[in-house]
Amino acid sequence: MTGDISLVLLILGVAIVLFASERLRVDVVAIMVLLALLFTGILETEEAFSGFSSPAVITVWAIYVVSAGLTQTGVADFIGQRILRVAGSNEQRLVAVIMVTVGVMSAFMNNIGATAVLLPAVVTIGRRTRIPVSKLLIPLAFGSLLGGVTTLIGTPPNLLVSAALADAGLKPFSLFDYTPMGLIIMISAIIYMTLVGRHLLPDRANVDTEDLVGEYQVREYLTELKVLPNSPLLGKTVAESDLGQVYDLTVVGLIRQGEVRLGLLSDWPIMAGDLLLTRGPVQRLLDSYSQIGVAIEPYVKLSDLALTSPEATVAEVVISQKADFVGKTLREIEFRTHYGLTVLAIWRQEAAVHGRLDTVPLKLGDTLLVHGARERIEALPRDEAFLLLGSVPLEQRRLQKAPIAVAIFLLMIGLVATGVLHISAAAVTAMMLLIITGAIRMDEAYQSIEWQSVFLIAGMLPMGVAMDKTGTAQFLADLIVSSAGGFGPQGVMIGLFILTTIITEFMSNAAAAVLVAPIAINAAQALGVDPRAFVMGVGMAASNSFLFPIGHQASVLVYGPGNYRFFDYTKVGLPLTLLIWLLMIIFLPIFWPLWGG
């Protein structure tokens, strides 16, 4: 092994560890990889930054904007809601319809965008039909991943492995080359989920609005404080009382002479005899209640319904992939001031977050239990950082622009399918037409791009260049061939599928595709077979993120709303993964003969 190969493998190994540990953002790790390859002299400057000019990267961010155009004009909502209406209240049929709907949408828009569009509607349907949402949301996330593998533009790995073929001097895939194999996988997976998989999903009862406080374990942190005649709080407003800054107490309501006031009460003066409905650490309250001149009323008096009135209510919202404050705290983003709502609890993965909520860094998929004025809550979906659960989104879409958006989208598909334009040129053209026609504003276009994914891909693409330039890809390909070559080309294919599936569970599926595609091409060439079957298999395996919730953002997004546990995904995802491997082993060589031209 030459020194350059050892160095590339070292950089790659450190990157994988950093990806898996999640100590740094994935885009930061990718740029570190780029710089490491540059500073060690493995790549020249032009090679190191070649990812930013790659047609694959351009296509990815342009497709994000096109997807947002379909969402902003209501096209995505209309399709999702209309198709879901045919499902009725039968669980088996509902699972199938959800997966078909999100799968069709994901074939032409990004996976997590399709999941986010349908998530509130699926939660609403689950609660109305009394079918546990835990039976519906994993099928929603899985369906989006399955739909993505049916077209070239359905998911970034498909684009990236196709670009790897072009870089190797081979013919890249066209728009619908993935469709025959992708449809077999998608249809088979839907049959599996409706007949077998749904029985492996947890059966956790839905939570009605009036039960939300208890479900989030908030009751033990809600307390009634009676303001005494000698209290130093008298005459001060809630904001001036420093109950939040000094005593870590959040006032969510006030009862005065039997009249209940809920919501944001910053400007309300405090009077003797007032009952303040507060949220905060019990021990902190016990240590300081005498200082603020209040008497602690038994917290058991505060029922769930005390937080609900004609003016105010509680609701659940999920932090979406569009949130630009992920990693920041509620205090840093001034949530209460900006949105006029109080966060009563945060549900993350398997449990409610305890302690001071305003100091907890927020994550994608966190579910917030918020309390405040009904109009404030109903306005939340207009901010794409949040997905409001339990009701159909009330966003104001540009419905009059929907026909224009559909026409532009179909034009893009036609230009790519007929070969008139490369997919990158067609996607950018469609993006600009959507902006020019007013279907989406330029600021919305910038916001719709998942820049983390863009920089991740642009930063990792040079690793593929380095692996090819230094012979690392050939070295790893020879290693796989020597290990699995005795089982023939299909044995090597299986090895590549397994390798890609494992990698994609612990790092981005785009990064997995970039890393394994050159190895697959070299392995195929070493065996003297057509690389396209191997490469397509790698692209599909990179989207085969069904084993753990951390494997894909779509799975993260449904984690909290579905009240899932970590290994709920594994129970239903492992048989699905094995099924997909089997289907690829059988059908890929049929559609892409190993000894084809």
C-alpha atoms as one frame of an Amber mdcrd trajectory, in Angstrom:
protein
   0.000   0.000   0.000   1.502   3.341  -1.048   1.771   6.305   1.284  -0.970
   8.213  -0.551  -3.409   5.330  -0.222  -2.659   5.051   3.491  -3.174   8.794
   3.909  -6.505   8.768   2.044  -7.718   5.818   4.126  -6.656   7.615   7.311
  -8.572  10.760   6.332 -11.553   8.621   5.343 -11.454   6.688   8.625 -11.334
   9.862  10.720 -14.226  11.299   8.679 -16.370   8.209   9.257 -15.697   8.357
  13.007 -16.650  12.055  13.086 -19.786  11.392  11.042 -20.855   8.575  13.355
 -20.076  10.474  16.578 -22.138  13.520  15.510 -19.753  15.716  17.494 -19.504
  18.018  14.475 -22.054  18.885  11.812 -21.754  16.693   8.732 -21.074  19.641
   6.430 -18.248  20.795   8.699 -16.710  17.309   8.552 -16.997  17.303   4.758
 -15.183  20.634   4.407 -12.509  19.347   6.808 -12.050  16.353   4.496 -11.683
  18.702   1.528  -9.053  20.788   3.319  -7.187  17.704   4.539  -6.902  16.422
   0.964  -5.720  19.859  -0.161  -3.169  20.528   2.600  -1.630  17.035   2.348
  -0.987  17.615  -1.340  -3.169  14.725  -2.457  -5.333  17.091  -4.516  -4.586
  20.312  -6.348  -6.672  23.396  -5.574  -8.916  22.935  -8.620  -9.505  19.286
  -7.741 -10.249  20.053  -4.086 -12.947  22.577  -4.946 -14.312  20.746  -7.977
 -17.324  19.572  -5.986 -18.791  23.064  -5.890 -18.972  23.180  -9.697 -20.172
  19.603 -10.082 -23.379  19.233 -12.143 -24.608  16.800  -9.486 -24.364  19.439
  -6.758 -26.013  22.049  -8.977 -28.849  19.627  -9.689 -29.354  18.898  -5.991
 -29.818  22.521  -4.933 -31.919  23.354  -7.980 -34.249  20.409  -7.261 -34.666
  21.700  -3.695 -35.987  24.973  -5.139 -38.267  23.200  -7.632 -39.660  21.107
  -4.768 -40.268  24.255  -2.753 -42.088  25.776  -5.736 -44.477  22.833  -5.791
 -45.019  23.261  -2.053 -45.461  27.045  -2.047 -48.100  26.848  -4.767 -50.028
  24.148  -2.906 -49.422  21.438  -5.517 -47.748  19.065  -3.074 -50.406  19.640
  -0.387 -53.228  19.130  -2.884 -51.811  15.843  -4.200 -51.080  14.511  -0.734
 -54.429  15.381   0.808 -56.517  14.264  -2.175 -54.860  10.848  -2.380 -54.967
  10.320   1.381 -58.722  10.895   1.375 -59.291   7.627  -0.501 -57.724   5.575
   2.277 -60.680   5.602   4.652 -60.177   4.232   8.156 -58.745   0.808   7.296
 -55.214   0.559   8.707 -53.868  -1.744   5.999 -55.231   0.398   3.188 -54.094
   3.574   4.931 -50.488   2.310   5.199 -50.490   1.419   1.508 -51.977   4.741
   0.388 -49.577   6.754   2.564 -46.561   4.920   1.127 -47.774   5.212  -2.478
 -48.546   8.911  -2.037 -45.260   9.900  -0.453 -43.386   7.576  -2.808 -44.815
   9.239  -5.915 -44.056  12.665  -4.465 -40.500  11.642  -3.509 -39.788  10.473
  -7.031 -39.753  14.102  -8.128 -39.039  16.118  -4.962 -36.611  15.609  -2.080
 -37.465  12.863   0.411 -37.653  14.913   3.565 -39.712  17.603   1.835 -42.323
  15.033   0.834 -42.342  13.626   4.369 -42.733  17.084   5.893 -45.653  17.972
   3.596 -47.646  14.878   4.577 -46.651  14.552   8.244 -49.350  16.853   9.711
 -52.054  15.304   7.507 -51.064  11.755   8.488 -51.099  12.653  12.205 -54.542
  14.213  11.790 -55.885  11.149   9.966 -54.452   8.844  12.619 -56.142  10.757
  15.408 -59.465  11.044  13.588 -59.576   7.332  12.708 -58.088   6.332  16.086
 -55.372   4.392  14.281 -52.133   4.834  16.273 -49.831   7.257  14.466 -47.016
   4.905  15.471 -48.487   2.541  12.852 -48.391   5.224  10.146 -45.347   7.455
  10.477 -42.558   4.932   9.884 -44.374   3.831   6.695 -44.475   7.532   5.748
 -40.716   7.965   6.220 -39.849   4.632   4.576 -42.176   5.384   1.660 -40.340
   8.629   0.955 -37.009   6.768   0.787 -38.463   4.080  -1.457 -39.975   6.607
  -3.845 -36.665   8.396  -4.112 -34.962   5.435  -5.792 -37.427   5.335  -8.694
 -35.973   8.268 -10.676 -32.629   9.951 -11.239 -33.736  13.115  -9.411 -35.534
  11.346  -6.567 -32.582  11.358  -4.192 -28.999  12.738  -4.233 -27.273   9.292
  -4.234 -28.858   8.498  -7.610 -27.393  11.669  -9.089 -24.007  11.142  -7.467
 -23.447   7.567  -8.642 -24.544   8.601 -12.124 -21.961  11.404 -11.994 -19.357
   8.836 -10.926 -20.085   6.870 -14.114 -19.594  10.031 -16.198 -16.327  10.822
 -14.401 -15.090   7.325 -15.254 -15.855   7.894 -18.943 -18.962   5.728 -18.881
 -22.506   6.591 -19.934 -24.468   8.095 -17.007 -28.001   7.089 -16.112 -30.991
   8.838 -17.666 -34.030  10.142 -15.767 -36.030   6.897 -15.782 -33.233   4.298
 -15.841 -33.887   3.711 -12.142 -37.638   3.274 -12.590 -37.991  -0.476 -13.392
 -35.803  -1.597 -10.485 -37.076   1.169  -8.234 -40.727   0.275  -8.812 -40.087
  -3.400  -8.058 -38.448  -2.424  -4.774 -41.119   0.120  -3.887 -44.094  -2.117
  -4.691 -42.550  -5.104  -2.903 -41.759  -2.978   0.137 -45.317  -1.642   0.278
 -46.679  -5.191   0.130 -44.277  -6.170   2.927 -45.300  -3.204   5.073 -49.049
  -3.785   4.626 -48.909  -7.546   5.228 -46.023  -7.956   7.680 -44.237  -4.747
   8.591 -47.188  -2.923  10.139 -47.561  -5.774  12.649 -43.948  -5.193  13.743
 -44.609  -1.531  14.452 -45.430  -0.464  18.034 -49.061   0.071  18.979 -48.922
   3.249  21.033 -52.181   5.064  21.641 -52.682   8.499  20.149 -52.760  11.446
  22.495 -55.758  13.781  22.463 -55.194  17.495  22.972 -56.563  17.454  26.505
 -54.090  14.710  27.436 -51.002  16.399  26.018 -49.855  17.919  29.301 -49.872
  14.575  31.063 -48.296  12.783  28.118 -45.366  15.209  28.102 -44.892  14.773
  31.858 -45.491  18.495  32.387 -47.885  18.166  35.340 -45.108  17.750  37.877
 -43.558  21.029  36.720 -46.734  23.169  36.648 -47.572  25.013  39.833 -50.077
  27.605  41.072 -48.457  30.460  43.002 -50.693  32.702  45.122 -49.331  36.248
  45.373 -49.283  37.350  49.034 -50.094  40.920  50.239 -46.449  41.564  51.178
 -44.977  40.183  47.963 -42.195  42.248  46.318 -43.881  41.389  43.006 -46.831
  43.704  43.658 -47.172  46.456  41.074 -44.639  44.915  38.757 -45.527  43.463
  35.376 -44.794  39.834  34.656 -41.819  40.932  32.533 -40.485  43.188  35.324
 -40.826  40.470  37.969 -37.691  38.658  36.788 -39.436  35.356  37.532 -37.876
  33.939  34.383 -34.380  35.409  34.500 -33.745  35.000  38.230 -36.005  32.163
  39.340 -36.327  30.068  36.143 -40.127  30.302  36.302 -42.303  30.815  33.218
 -45.736  32.364  33.739 -48.171  30.636  31.370 -51.359  32.072  32.841 -52.965
  34.120  35.568 -56.178  33.693  37.552 -57.636  36.896  39.039 -60.955  36.846
  40.906 -61.926  33.655  39.159 -61.111  34.955  35.680 -58.484  32.953  33.805
 -56.000  34.657  31.487 -53.680  32.475  29.431 -50.857  33.121  27.011 -48.178
  35.784  26.853 -48.781  38.145  29.828 -45.548  40.153  29.879 -47.273  43.526
  30.365 -49.796  42.410  33.002 -49.333  44.000  36.460 -49.272  41.560  39.364
 -51.772  42.108  42.199 -52.252  40.569  45.625 -54.355  37.420  45.498 -53.417
  36.626  41.901 -52.819  32.978  41.111 -49.857  32.670  38.739 -49.762  29.502
  36.664 -46.058  28.854  36.392 -43.736  26.288  34.931 -40.314  25.690  36.412
 -38.022  23.404  38.418 -39.796  22.322  41.582 -36.641  22.372  43.701 -35.743
  25.874  42.506 -39.234  27.011  43.464 -39.024  25.441  46.933 -35.721  27.215
  47.509 -36.986  30.665  46.533 -40.771  30.942  46.988 -40.479  32.865  50.260
 -38.234  35.460  48.592 -40.871  36.351  46.027 -43.746  36.467  48.481 -45.927
  33.691  47.132 -47.614  30.635  48.543 -47.374  27.373  46.676 -50.793  25.929
  45.949 -51.021  22.162  45.467 -50.037  21.520  41.873 -52.574  18.715  41.583
 -55.248  21.411  41.343 -53.977  22.339  37.884 -55.838  20.132  35.459 -54.890
  19.606  31.823 -57.889  21.680  30.791 -56.625  24.661  32.756 -54.366  25.367
  29.801 -57.247  25.391  27.336 -59.710  28.241  26.836 -61.547  29.835  23.907
 -58.541  32.125  23.440 -55.637  29.777  24.215 -54.716  26.133  23.824 -51.828
  23.693  23.691 -50.447  22.078  20.561 -47.537  20.005  19.274 -45.110  21.313
  16.687 -42.138  19.521  15.149 -38.893  21.263  14.244 -38.488  20.687  10.509
 -35.473  20.527   8.216 -36.115  24.157   7.259 -35.349  25.459  10.765 -32.262
  27.658  10.752 -32.022  27.612  14.535 -31.131  23.928  14.997 -28.346  23.803
  17.565 -29.545  26.988  19.280 -31.607  27.275  22.456 -35.077  28.731  22.963
 -33.462  31.645  24.772 -31.058  32.346  21.930 -33.826  32.500  19.340 -36.107
  34.438  21.738 -38.885  31.967  21.027 -41.440  33.378  23.450 -40.991  36.950
  22.261 -40.842  36.094  18.562 -43.736  33.637  18.409 -45.830  34.759  21.395
 -45.975  31.182  22.691 -44.636  29.309  25.704 -42.819  26.001  25.327 -44.094
  23.738  28.103 -42.075  20.680  27.162 -39.713  19.226  24.573 -40.053  15.616
  23.453 -36.852  14.186  22.015 -36.573  10.643  20.722 -37.950   8.494  23.544
 -38.731  10.899  26.383 -39.491  14.418  27.491 -36.480  16.652  28.083 -36.173
  17.682  31.716 -34.479  20.652  33.291 -34.318  24.213  31.973 -35.819  24.090
  28.519 -34.474  27.471  27.488 -30.905  26.169  27.718 -31.439  22.996  25.659
 -30.009  23.129  22.102 -32.819  22.268  19.698 -32.543  19.403  17.201 -34.244
  18.385  13.984 -37.337  16.334  14.801 -37.786  17.687  18.340 -41.475  17.954
  19.224 -42.405  21.034  21.219 -45.512  21.259  23.384 -46.474  24.917  23.036
 -49.117  26.967  24.783 -50.621  30.283  23.784 -53.233  32.122  21.784 -55.012
  29.997  19.203 -54.297  32.434  16.377 -50.585  32.339  17.228 -50.551  28.550
  17.098 -52.520  28.452  13.857 -49.997  30.864  12.338 -47.012  28.626  13.114
 -47.187  26.535   9.903 -46.558  29.703   7.908 -43.048  29.506   9.307 -41.533
  26.498   7.551 -39.314  25.850  10.559 -42.303  24.141  12.214 -44.802  21.426
  11.353 -48.029  21.732  13.313 -49.381  18.331  14.336 -52.970  17.404  14.920
 -54.515  19.666  12.305 -54.220  20.325   8.601 -51.669  23.079   7.923 -53.251
  26.507   7.463 -50.476  27.937   5.301 -51.430  30.517   2.722 -50.268  29.003
  -0.566 -50.090  30.735  -3.940 -52.830  28.549  -5.354 -53.294  30.726  -8.433
 -49.721  29.867  -9.434 -50.256  26.100  -9.145 -50.964  25.515 -12.883 -47.813
  27.453 -13.760 -45.739  25.410 -11.306 -47.098  22.140 -12.701 -46.395  23.249
 -16.283 -42.813  24.238 -15.420 -42.246  20.968 -13.591 -43.547  18.926 -16.535
 -41.352  20.993 -18.870 -38.314  20.102 -16.767 -39.187  16.406 -16.856 -39.743
  16.559 -20.620 -36.428  18.295 -21.290 -34.546  15.684 -19.284 -36.467  12.663
 -20.590 -35.945  13.666 -24.234 -32.286  14.488 -23.709 -32.670  18.112 -24.826
 -30.943  19.367 -21.659 -28.734  17.817 -19.018 -30.593  17.341 -15.736 -28.592
  20.155 -14.097 -29.444  22.652 -16.861 -33.108  21.601 -16.877 -33.393  21.912
 -13.088 -31.813  25.383 -13.006 -34.051  26.477 -15.902 -37.151  25.260 -14.049
 -35.965  26.989 -10.891 -35.555  30.333 -12.654 -38.926  30.039 -14.388 -40.597
  29.432 -11.027 -38.926  32.557  -9.637 -39.675  34.727 -12.681 -43.344  33.711
 -12.732 -43.739  34.412  -9.001 -44.428  30.820  -7.996 -41.630  31.201  -5.467
 -39.731  34.257  -4.282 -35.961  34.468  -4.448 -35.628  34.651  -0.674 -37.807
  31.548  -0.373 -35.624  29.829  -2.966 -32.518  30.467  -0.873 -34.314  29.282
   2.267 -35.551  26.107   0.567 -32.057  24.871  -0.244 -30.665  22.531   2.385
 -27.245  24.102   2.388 -25.922  21.549   4.832 -26.538  18.808   2.261 -25.067
  20.927  -0.546 -21.836  21.589   1.334 -21.716  17.974   2.498 -21.841  16.689
  -1.076 -19.489  19.364  -2.438 -17.019  18.632   0.343 -17.110  14.852  -0.064
 -16.957  14.679  -3.861 -13.192  15.465  -3.804 -12.740  12.318  -1.716 -13.976
  10.358  -4.723 -11.441  12.194  -6.876  -8.690  11.419  -4.361  -9.652   7.746
  -4.166  -9.425   7.474  -7.933  -6.234   9.561  -8.270  -4.276   7.701  -5.589
  -5.512   4.228  -6.502  -7.408   3.868  -3.216 -10.614   2.922  -5.015  -8.767
   0.267  -6.984  -7.110  -1.029  -3.810 -10.449  -1.373  -1.998 -12.068  -2.865
  -5.096  -9.321  -5.495  -5.334  -9.845  -6.220  -1.636 -13.578  -6.781  -2.124
 -13.036  -8.856  -5.266 -10.457 -11.050  -3.533 -12.825 -11.534  -0.568 -16.088
 -12.099  -2.431 -14.898 -12.848  -5.960 -15.106 -16.579  -5.331 -18.877 -16.187
  -5.300 -18.822 -14.535  -8.722 -19.977 -11.047  -9.705 -23.187 -11.395  -7.712
 -21.149 -12.144  -4.597 -19.215  -8.925  -5.130 -22.512  -7.073  -5.659 -23.789
  -8.376  -2.333 -20.592  -7.213  -0.656 -21.028  -3.733  -2.123 -24.692  -3.616
  -1.058 -23.816  -4.566   2.514 -20.899  -2.123   2.672 -23.031   0.766   1.392
 -25.984  -0.035   3.653 -23.776  -0.117   6.741 -21.991   3.131   5.849 -25.202
   4.996   5.078 -26.607   4.266   8.548 -23.795   6.187  10.202 -23.118   8.956
   7.707 -24.991  10.768   4.952 -26.392   8.617   2.153 -24.852  11.099  -0.282
 -21.429  10.629   1.292 -21.865   6.849   1.201 -22.683   6.988  -2.514 -19.653
   9.177  -3.236 -17.320   6.804  -1.390 -18.548   3.445  -2.665 -19.365   4.315
  -6.318 -15.679   4.488  -7.434 -15.010   1.210  -5.620 -17.956  -0.408  -7.411
 -16.746   0.816 -10.811 -13.227  -0.514 -10.220 -14.543  -3.829  -8.874 -16.760
  -4.318 -11.946 -13.925  -3.508 -14.298 -11.634  -5.927 -12.454 -14.236  -8.653
 -12.973 -14.737  -7.657 -16.609 -18.439  -6.898 -16.171 -20.596  -3.830 -16.911
 -20.247  -1.428 -13.929 -23.760   0.022 -14.268 -25.492  -2.748 -12.326 -22.989
  -2.407  -9.495 -23.249   1.383  -9.465 -27.057   1.443  -9.549 -27.063  -1.056
  -6.706 -24.786   1.232  -4.699 -27.087   4.195  -5.299 -30.126   2.236  -4.144
 -28.304   0.739  -1.168 -27.264   4.258  -0.119 -30.978   5.083   0.213 -31.587
   1.830   2.094 -31.589   3.624   5.479 -34.164   1.575   7.328 -32.241   0.094
  10.257 -31.900   3.080  12.583 -33.687   6.436  12.930 -30.386   8.287  12.475
 -29.964   6.873   8.972 -31.978   9.590   7.228 -33.573  12.934   8.102 -37.012
  11.665   7.079 -36.789   9.025   9.816 -35.605  11.611  12.335 -38.555  13.839
  11.468 -41.184  11.230  12.433 -39.328   9.928  15.502 -40.914  12.264  18.072
 -44.443  12.522  16.602 -44.619   8.736  16.344 -43.415   8.273  19.934 -40.942
   5.699  18.664 -38.048   3.934  20.355 -34.658   3.562  18.690 -35.016  -0.113
  17.790 -38.591   0.195  16.534 -36.946   1.046  13.219 -34.708  -2.022  13.350
 -37.566  -4.448  14.012 -39.407  -3.447  10.866 -36.386  -2.227   8.871 -34.133
  -5.277   9.043 -36.497  -7.639   7.170 -37.133  -4.830   4.664 -33.399  -4.359
   4.130 -32.914  -8.089   3.521 -35.855  -8.085   1.090 -34.357  -5.201  -0.886
 -30.963  -6.923  -1.067 -32.660 -10.052  -2.418 -34.623  -8.083  -5.014 -31.496
  -6.303  -6.236 -29.553  -9.546  -6.496 -32.326 -11.086  -8.612 -33.485  -8.204
 -10.786 -30.561  -5.814 -11.235 -28.662  -8.215 -13.547 -31.873  -8.623 -15.570
 -32.301  -4.915 -16.227 -28.553  -4.269 -16.378 -26.849  -7.461 -17.609 -23.434
  -7.821 -16.054 -21.929  -8.644 -19.432 -23.878  -5.952 -21.264 -22.351  -3.317
 -23.492
